[in-house]
Amino acid sequence: MLRRLIAFLGLLVLPGAAHALPSGAGASDPSIVVGVVATLTGPGALAGQDLVDGFNLALKQLGGRFSNQEVRVVLADDKGSPDIARQQVKRLMDRERLDMVLTGVSAPSLATIIKPLVDARLFVLNLDQSPPALSGAECSQFLFSLAAPVDGLHEAMGQYLAAEHIRRVVVVGPQTGVTNDAVAALKRTFPGEVVAVLSPHPGAATFAPELDHIKQLKPDAIYSLLTGGMGGGFVRAWGASPLKGEIPLFPLWPAVERQMLPAMADAAQDMISIGTWGNDLDSIPNRRLNADFEMEFGRPPSTWAAQGYDAAFLVDSALKATNGKTSNEDALRTALRRADFISARGSFKFNTNQFPVLNYYLRKVSRDAKGRPTHEMRGVVLKEWRDRQAHSCPMRWVEEPLPVPVKK
């Protein structure tokens, strides 16, 4: 009996999917059954669609197989709710003969479902942001993450601001502990002053009080941690205010990802952000992702699509190393740790806490050959950044070299 491998891939979804595909909606009697638990409806669905489309594109390029094993995908929607996430995971485990579950849910949903999964000795591959403790003291040999640790974004931004001789920054973020953590990470590499931390009301659609306060403080830059609708709304409000010509705004990449840019008109033009992927990264996998994704789905890919794309090739590489078998958990874990695939995001490997070691790139909003808003890569800010939480993770392992093929 195959070991169930739970590979939590961020927000993977097929258009129009409800809770799950019918049991016959894939290969007939497949060797590998892949469960997907993701946010298919609500605010998280936009990212989820790109993640699943990226994954499905890679699976299609692999001929619908991992290590020549036929694959069937079963879908479940957590609707952005931790309670529903828990119910859906239980339903999948009870009803399906799972070898893998690919999903991406919010950090609260992941916190709800991670313990029962790892207690059951199920591998989890996470493709969305996770609670920081999971990369440190609460790490697990059954948890892998393909999502970039968010601290890397803040440390990269701090380093960039310092290089640009920016001395005074106002941070705008949500009223949660996430903002405090972000400021702490920023200060590790930014020697200047965070003159204020402003938190708009949850769900705010206008930002006049915050912009007026920023005008009074006269910082050298604004660092926005707002994402989703608030993130885009803040960019538009800043772009319509006199501050646009006076104080530069640096947002988190999800606020200005490619799907978001058309709604911002010219507000985001020339805006700088930092991310772990760019559409113009020059590599064979990334060129293929860009060309095939747009041909398949009628829109350009995003960072989320690149993460889903990477996830499929990671799983394929691991199963090739185990000859398509999932029953030996030690062999499978070793194969996943090797990450023997070429990432669309550039350099990729796992740290000892099984979180990714990635490059963090400087990106500038520009326009592509068709006049559509996109990003232009401006270089590497942090090269192969390693999560500082890893030292708190008790796991210690040494990357094992790949076997040398024997010549016959």
C-alpha positions in Angstrom: 0.0 0.0 0.0 1.4 3.3 -1.0 2.4 5.8 1.7 0.2 8.9 1.5 2.3 11.9 0.7 0.6 15.2 1.6 2.2 17.9 -0.5 0.6 21.2 0.5 1.1 23.3 -2.6 -0.4 26.7 -2.3 -3.9 27.3 -3.6 -4.2 24.9 -6.4 -7.5 25.0 -8.3 -9.2 24.1 -11.5 -11.7 26.5 -13.0 -15.2 25.9 -11.7 -14.0 23.3 -9.2 -16.2 22.7 -6.1 -15.1 20.4 -3.3 -13.6 17.6 -5.3 -13.4 16.1 -8.8 -15.4 12.9 -9.3 -13.3 9.8 -8.7 -13.2 9.1 -12.4 -12.0 12.6 -13.4 -8.5 11.5 -14.1 -6.5 8.6 -15.2 -8.2 5.2 -15.1 -7.0 3.4 -12.0 -4.0 5.7 -11.6 -0.9 4.8 -9.7 -0.7 8.2 -8.0 -3.7 10.0 -6.5 -3.0 13.7 -5.7 -5.3 15.6 -3.4 -5.5 19.3 -3.6 -6.8 21.4 -0.6 -6.8 25.1 -1.6 -8.7 28.4 -1.3 -10.9 28.3 -4.4 -13.4 31.0 -3.4 -13.0 34.3 -1.7 -10.1 36.7 -1.6 -7.4 33.9 -1.8 -8.8 32.4 -5.0 -6.9 34.7 -7.4 -3.6 33.4 -6.2 -5.0 29.9 -5.9 -6.0 29.8 -9.6 -2.6 30.7 -10.7 -0.9 28.2 -8.4 -3.1 25.3 -9.6 -2.8 26.4 -13.3 1.0 26.4 -12.9 0.9 23.0 -11.4 -1.5 21.6 -13.9 0.6 23.0 -16.8 3.7 21.3 -15.5 1.8 18.0 -15.0 0.5 18.3 -18.6 4.1 18.9 -19.8 5.0 15.7 -17.9 2.4 13.8 -19.9 0.0 13.6 -16.8 2.5 11.4 -15.0 5.0 11.5 -12.2 8.0 9.2 -12.8 5.9 7.5 -15.5 3.1 6.8 -13.0 -0.4 8.0 -14.0 -1.8 10.8 -11.8 -5.4 11.6 -10.8 -6.1 15.0 -9.0 -8.8 15.4 -6.4 -9.8 18.9 -5.4 -11.1 20.4 -2.1 -11.9 24.1 -1.3 -11.3 25.5 2.2 -13.1 28.7 1.2 -10.5 30.6 3.3 -11.8 29.1 6.5 -9.6 27.1 9.0 -12.7 25.1 10.1 -13.5 24.1 6.5 -9.9 23.3 5.8 -9.9 20.8 8.7 -13.1 19.3 7.5 -11.9 19.0 3.9 -8.6 17.4 4.9 -10.5 14.8 7.0 -12.9 14.1 4.1 -10.0 13.6 1.7 -8.1 11.3 4.0 -11.3 9.3 4.8 -12.6 9.0 1.2 -9.5 8.8 -1.0 -6.5 6.6 -1.4 -4.1 9.5 -1.3 -0.5 9.5 -2.3 -0.2 13.3 -2.4 -2.3 16.3 -1.5 -1.2 19.5 -3.1 -2.7 22.6 -1.4 -2.2 26.2 -0.5 -4.2 27.8 2.3 -3.8 30.7 4.6 -1.5 30.6 7.6 -4.4 30.2 10.0 -5.8 27.3 8.0 -2.4 25.6 7.8 -1.9 26.0 11.5 -5.2 24.2 12.0 -4.4 21.2 9.8 -0.7 20.7 10.1 -0.6 18.8 13.4 -3.0 16.0 12.5 -1.1 15.6 9.2 2.4 15.3 10.6 1.1 13.2 13.5 -0.2 10.8 10.9 3.3 10.8 9.4 2.1 12.4 6.2 4.4 14.6 4.1 3.3 18.2 3.7 4.6 20.4 0.9 3.4 23.9 1.6 3.1 26.5 -1.2 1.6 29.4 0.7 2.9 31.5 3.6 3.2 29.5 6.8 3.4 30.5 10.5 7.0 31.4 11.3 7.3 28.7 14.0 6.9 26.0 11.4 10.3 26.9 10.0 11.9 27.0 13.5 11.1 25.3 16.7 7.9 23.6 15.3 9.6 22.3 12.1 8.9 18.7 11.1 10.6 16.1 9.0 7.2 15.7 7.3 6.9 19.4 6.4 8.4 20.9 3.3 7.7 24.4 2.0 8.1 25.8 -1.4 6.8 29.3 -0.5 9.5 31.8 0.2 9.8 32.7 3.9 8.5 36.2 4.2 11.4 37.4 6.3 13.5 37.2 3.2 11.4 39.8 1.5 11.8 42.2 4.4 15.5 41.7 4.8 16.0 42.2 1.1 14.0 45.4 1.2 16.1 46.6 4.2 19.3 46.0 2.3 17.9 47.7 -0.9 16.8 50.8 1.1 20.2 51.0 2.8 21.9 50.8 -0.6 19.7 53.6 -1.9 20.8 55.8 1.1 17.2 56.0 2.4 17.3 56.9 6.1 13.7 57.4 7.3 10.9 55.0 6.5 7.2 54.8 7.4 5.8 51.3 7.4 2.1 50.7 6.6 0.7 47.3 7.6 -2.2 45.4 9.0 -3.1 45.5 12.7 -1.6 42.1 13.5 1.6 40.6 14.8 2.7 40.1 11.2 3.5 43.8 11.0 5.7 43.6 14.1 7.5 40.6 12.7 8.0 42.4 9.4 9.5 45.5 11.0 11.9 43.4 13.1 13.1 41.6 9.9 13.5 44.9 8.1 15.6 46.3 10.9 18.1 43.5 10.6 19.4 44.9 7.3 18.1 48.5 7.4 20.3 50.8 9.7 18.0 53.8 9.3 14.9 54.8 11.3 11.4 53.4 11.1 9.7 56.7 12.0 6.2 55.3 12.3 4.1 52.1 11.8 0.6 53.0 10.5 -2.2 50.5 10.5 -5.4 51.3 8.5 -8.7 49.9 9.7 -9.2 46.3 8.5 -11.0 46.4 5.1 -10.3 50.1 4.6 -11.0 51.4 1.1 -9.7 54.9 1.5 -6.4 56.0 3.1 -6.6 59.8 3.5 -5.7 59.7 7.3 -2.6 57.6 6.6 -1.4 59.6 3.7 -1.9 62.9 5.6 0.1 61.5 8.5 2.9 60.4 6.1 2.9 63.9 4.6 3.5 65.4 8.0 6.3 62.9 8.9 8.2 63.5 5.6 9.9 60.1 5.4 12.3 59.2 2.6 10.2 56.2 1.7 7.0 54.2 2.5 7.1 50.4 2.9 3.6 48.9 2.5 2.8 45.5 3.9 -0.8 45.6 2.7 -1.9 43.0 0.3 -5.1 41.9 -1.4 -7.7 44.6 -1.9 -6.2 46.9 0.7 -2.8 46.6 -0.9 -4.0 47.6 -4.3 -6.2 50.3 -2.8 -3.3 51.9 -1.0 -1.2 51.9 -4.2 -4.0 53.6 -6.1 -4.6 56.2 -3.3 -0.8 57.0 -3.1 -0.8 57.3 -6.9 -3.6 59.8 -6.9 -2.0 61.9 -4.2 0.8 64.5 -4.3 3.0 62.1 -2.4 3.6 60.1 -5.6 6.1 62.7 -6.8 7.6 63.3 -3.4 7.9 60.0 -1.5 8.5 56.6 -3.1 6.3 53.7 -2.2 7.7 50.1 -2.0 4.9 47.4 -1.7 5.1 43.7 -1.0 5.1 41.8 -4.3 1.5 40.3 -3.9 0.1 43.8 -3.9 1.6 44.5 -7.4 1.7 41.0 -8.9 0.8 40.9 -12.6 -2.9 40.2 -12.1 -3.3 43.2 -9.9 -1.5 45.8 -12.1 -4.3 46.4 -14.7 -6.6 47.7 -12.0 -4.0 50.2 -10.8 -3.8 52.1 -14.2 -0.6 54.1 -14.0 -0.3 54.3 -10.2 2.1 51.4 -10.1 4.2 52.3 -13.2 7.9 52.2 -12.4 7.2 50.9 -8.9 9.9 48.8 -7.3 9.1 45.6 -5.4 11.1 42.5 -4.4 10.1 38.9 -5.2 11.5 35.5 -5.9 10.4 35.3 -9.5 10.3 37.4 -12.6 8.8 36.8 -16.0 12.0 37.7 -17.7 14.3 35.4 -15.8 16.4 33.8 -18.5 16.2 30.0 -18.1 14.7 27.2 -20.1 12.0 26.3 -17.5 10.9 30.0 -17.2 10.8 30.6 -20.9 8.7 27.5 -21.3 6.4 28.5 -18.4 5.8 31.9 -19.9 5.1 30.7 -23.4 2.9 27.7 -22.5 1.0 29.3 -19.7 -0.2 32.1 -21.8 -1.1 29.8 -24.6 -3.0 27.4 -22.3 -4.8 30.0 -20.1 -4.9 33.2 -22.1 -3.1 35.3 -19.6 0.6 35.7 -18.5 1.9 33.8 -15.5 2.7 35.1 -12.1 4.9 34.3 -9.1 2.1 32.0 -7.9 2.0 30.2 -11.2 5.8 29.7 -11.0 5.5 28.2 -7.5 2.8 25.7 -8.7 5.0 24.9 -11.7 8.0 24.2 -9.5 6.0 22.0 -7.2 5.1 19.5 -10.0 8.7 19.1 -11.1 9.9 18.7 -7.5 7.4 15.8 -6.9 8.3 14.3 -10.3 12.0 14.4 -9.5 11.5 12.8 -6.1 9.4 10.0 -7.4 12.0 9.3 -10.2 14.6 8.9 -7.5 12.4 6.3 -5.7 11.3 4.6 -8.9 7.8 5.9 -8.5 7.3 4.4 -5.0 6.1 6.3 -2.0 6.1 3.5 0.6 9.7 4.1 1.8 9.3 7.5 3.7 13.0 7.9 4.4 13.9 7.4 0.7 11.1 9.8 -0.3 12.2 12.4 2.2 15.8 12.2 1.0 14.7 12.6 -2.6 12.6 15.6 -1.8 15.4 17.2 0.1 17.7 16.9 -3.0 15.3 19.1 -5.0 16.8 17.6 -8.2 15.0 19.8 -10.7 15.5 23.1 -12.4 13.3 25.8 -10.9 11.5 28.5 -12.9 12.5 30.8 -10.0 16.3 30.3 -10.5 18.4 28.8 -7.8 16.4 26.5 -5.5 17.4 24.1 -2.7 16.1 23.2 0.7 17.6 24.5 4.0 18.0 22.1 6.9 14.5 23.2 8.1 13.1 22.0 4.7 12.2 25.6 3.8 13.6 26.9 0.5 16.8 28.7 -0.2 16.0 31.3 -3.0 17.3 34.4 -4.7 15.4 37.6 -4.0 15.1 39.8 -7.0 14.5 43.6 -7.5 11.6 44.1 -9.9 10.3 47.3 -11.6 6.8 47.6 -13.0 7.0 48.3 -16.7 5.1 47.2 -19.9 5.7 44.2 -22.1 5.8 44.2 -25.9 1.9 44.1 -26.0 1.7 47.2 -23.8 0.5 45.2 -20.7 1.8 46.0 -17.3 4.5 43.6 -16.2 7.8 43.4 -14.3 11.3 44.1 -15.4 14.1 42.4 -13.5 16.7 44.7 -12.0 19.1 42.2 -10.4 19.6 40.1 -7.3 19.2 41.8 -3.9 19.8 38.7 -1.7 21.5 35.6 -3.2 20.4 32.2 -1.9 19.0 33.7 1.3 18.6 31.3 4.2 15.8 31.5 6.7 17.1 32.6 10.1 14.6 30.4 11.9 16.4 27.3 10.7 18.8 27.4 13.7 15.8 26.9 16.0 14.8 23.8 14.0 16.2 20.6 15.6 16.5 18.8 12.3 20.0 18.4 11.0 20.8 16.7 7.8 23.5 16.8 5.1 22.6 16.9 1.5 23.5 13.5 0.0 25.1 13.4 -3.4 23.1 12.0 -6.3 24.3 8.5 -7.3 26.6 8.4 -10.3 25.0 6.4 -13.1 26.9 3.2 -13.8 28.1 2.9 -17.4 27.1 -0.4 -19.0 
